[in-house]
Amino acid sequence: MTRARLRTLAAGLALVATLTGCGDLTSNPYEKTGAEDTAAAAQRLTELPTLEATEAHAHRVVEELSAYITSLVPALQWEWTRSRSESNCRRPYDQTDGRMVSLPNYVAKGSIPDHVWPQAVQRARELATELGNTGVETFRDEPGNRDVRFYGPEGTALRFLSMDNTVIRADTGCRLPEAVADTPPPTP
């Protein structure tokens, strides 16, 4: 191919990528949320349970799901792996006092048999709804290779996968810590 044809091809591919939404050159994913959106996000956080309450609820959901799975597959024995982590919130909550927690993974050596998987997913869906997780994203759904995530608008998530091992993990999404939630707003 000649250099001119390569330049034309490269320009064409760049144009296609830009027009189809790939390689957006105008938005900045690291840009901070503006004042108006931050105010709305901060208000939304005051309407939600605290970080600590949500973390306790998510922990209970993970343990309840694992107990249900063990009732279906008694050979599975669970243990907590990985550390709990706490971080700042993502947009549009990035400029608020909110925080988010990722619970440790709850892992069982061994997988859920394919004939039991639908029951386990149904129970996961029910429990995820308690956390406000109404969205569902299936990453893999093949025999012996399953991975599904239930999520909510503030970043809460319950992820459930079964391959060689079975893993349940949960994220609180953005919430106000009790110390912040109990503080009255500043007077203007």
Steps between C-alpha positions, in 0.01 A plus 500: 500500500624848423550765763214706358261205528615429857439865598156492339416173674620634837299821457192298405534274804545801728187659352297181549623465858406859578157484336405169663585616850830318524786724591293803602745788500271761658412359842738466791426200725711660775311829498342579837124519531362855481336684791139443391542125446700471824218670694246256354728203576560621857125535551445147369754362749302647792203286390697172515610282793843581643818335379519287814135387476539414131823312566333293774204430270729399211696272734176332612388458136829331407476262796132426435570421134789272592283315755232449236755370250642264762148364559500408129866391481604384851862434396568874459676655799551875508784725613567873478793593276646834400475802728216742539578822316357850534530771238364827372187492290479520123321766299255663565577443871873576470474847658276391791594366844387155388718191520466149363608160632587180317449204729747211498421218260308205641647195327418130497729246339296331230231612262122497500362220281330624185161355599508702827625828350153639407377462860813665637472791256133551587585524870790734421259721302255513793772589749660753264166679470506556877816706445335704223671306222247485218742488206644170381815442297594149390868465414498124438221246486644173377503160670768507769578867434249744653541864599218745575485841667197673650547876539328819610518866398725608790754227428371224726581163352473130571722287279462127488713260299563129477785348303766289671398674825187686601537867597257751647602862541319822580559874477303753704490767236533860609365574848556758770694372802304526827729774630418716198132405475442597864661842456255784439560694179698824535299818534549748218 
